Amino acid sequence: MAEDLNRRNFLKAAALAAGPAIGTARGANDKINIGWIGVGTRGYAALEWLHTAAPNDVRITAICDTYQGYIARALDRMQTVWGNKPATYVDYHQLLADKSIDAVYIMTPEHLHHDMTIAALRAGKHVYIEKPLAHTIEEGFDIVNEWKKSGKIVQVGTQNRSSSLYKKAKELIGQGMVGDVHFARAFWYRNGLPNEPSWRYAIPPDANPQNTDWERFLGTAPQRDWDPHRYFQWRLYWDYSGGISTDLLVHQTDIVNFMLGKTTPRSCMSSGGIYRWTARTDDRDVPDCLSAIYDYSDKFQINYSCYLGNEYFGYGEEICGNEGTIRVMNRQDLYFEPETYNSRRPGAADRAPANIQARQAIHLNGRADFNESDGAINHFRNFIQAILGKEQVIAPPTVGQQAAISGHMATLSYKNQKKIVWDDSSDKYHFV
Ligand SMILES: NC(=O)c1ccc[n+]([C@@H]2O[C@H](COP(=O)([O-])OP(=O)(O)OC[C@H]3O[C@@H](n4cnc5c(N)ncnc54)[C@H](O)[C@@H]3O)[C@@H](O)[C@H]2O)c1
């Protein structure tokens, strides 16, 4: 983990992440009590992943959500997967007031992360907070500061860091397989049928202001009348989301940083727009096409692109070294190929020096070689092991904030139509 943090932050993080974090009064057979905030798409699926990750170390004793339909659905799932019926809450403060809860999972929309994480830390809970760490750069630093004071374990949901495939890629890069690296490409391309606009997720037909707590959903976001589109499709609106930047891009700049031992970029220039999902009835704020160029202070660039209107090239990160390329595609396939210095002309001789020619091409598959569909289950296990004092979290808030800063820089550059520059010494940005 040390290489992913600058030394100053690492020393602080290491001191804070050290265990054992569970109170000593706890008996050997006691499990960690988990409170679960947000059982929507991610939160619902993840109830089962935690069972796979740590069935003997934890139990989920409480869930909280502001839509009754999702609470009912989660209770059903809990009965099937875990065999117990947790207490239920609509107000997360009430869940946090339960002193028997040791840790919380927060799987709510982005604009709620700040207040929920800070309240959870102040209530003495360990926290798993989904990415992005927070809705703004400033809010992210608030969380980092609160965490440093708290002595609690916090894992940010950038789960690629726990994927064996990406760890392998990092190892190969560290061994010098691709030589020096000054350039990486990352991309995420998706599409939907004309009647399935991107991120227009289905709104449960029964959802209404009586069974959905609109005020609690809004939190500190601007007041508005009940709007089920905003509630269930919050990713499309700036009030609650950074769109592509904080929903998708953060995963990818983060994992490039992880593979290459980098932190925050020096600058970002991004550009895009709403090009594909332009129906008159579609009131989305966030672009469906975004490209972002990041430059780092140590002669390195990430070329990022995302388009939600064609999926042909899928998802990937490509580390383009002077001596070879490592690609991780669709979080499932890792490819290494050495350079041949022949402009890839068919039949042209491999002009690489012998030491590079000797490097065998590699293909690894996440499921076949590591029995993993992605890093999420490992990431959950790492969080629980850290609470038990047996490991350190791989994505503490310092790292989650670095990931989020890249995302916010892309949003800020897009909105302001200017290049944004990050100053690591002052933790501030400016536009040029
Ligand atoms: N790590 C990943 O790969 C990954 C993947 C998907 C989503 N996510 C993240 O997970 C989070 C949730 O995303 P999602 O797709 O599940 O969204 P979602 O809209 O499906 O679920 C959000 C849930 O939060 C609930 N909620 C809203 N306000 C609340 C409040 N005040 N108190 C309690 N519950 C409240 C909603 O009712 C809903 O059930 C986001 O931060 C998202 O970025 C991460």
The ligand as a Gaussian input file, in Angstrom:
#p B3LYP/6-31G(d) Opt

LIG

0 1
 N      -18.110000       0.271000      -6.512000
 C      -18.874000       0.085000      -7.566000
 O      -18.501000      -0.573000      -8.542000
 C      -20.251000       0.699000      -7.583000
 C      -21.225000       0.249000      -8.469000
 C      -22.487000       0.830000      -8.420000
 C      -22.750000       1.845000      -7.521000
 N      -21.770000       2.268000      -6.680000
 C      -22.013000       3.355000      -5.716000
 O      -22.966000       2.905000      -4.761000
 C      -23.750000       4.018000      -4.323000
 C      -25.222000       3.683000      -4.546000
 O      -25.461000       3.505000      -5.925000
 P      -26.709000       2.650000      -6.441000
 O      -26.485000       2.414000      -7.888000
 O      -26.931000       1.484000      -5.572000
 O      -27.888000       3.706000      -6.269000
 P      -29.421000       3.377000      -6.005000
 O      -30.184000       4.601000      -6.315000
 O      -29.810000       2.119000      -6.702000
 O      -29.482000       3.085000      -4.443000
 C      -29.370000       4.120000      -3.490000
 C      -30.211000       3.716000      -2.305000
 O      -30.080000       4.713000      -1.296000
 C      -31.359000       4.939000      -0.736000
 N      -31.369000       6.245000      -0.088000
 C      -31.489000       7.467000      -0.659000
 N      -31.435000       8.417000       0.280000
 C      -31.259000       7.792000       1.474000
 C      -31.131000       8.243000       2.816000
 N      -31.153000       9.546000       3.132000
 N      -31.011000       7.318000       3.790000
 C      -30.978000       5.985000       3.490000
 N      -31.090000       5.502000       2.234000
 C      -31.225000       6.416000       1.250000
 C      -32.307000       4.803000      -1.899000
 O      -33.638000       4.547000      -1.490000
 C      -31.711000       3.622000      -2.623000
 O      -32.199000       2.405000      -2.123000
 C      -23.247000       5.221000      -5.114000
 O      -22.284000       5.890000      -4.380000
 C      -22.600000       4.594000      -6.333000
 O      -21.596000       5.408000      -6.906000
 C      -20.543000       1.706000      -6.682000

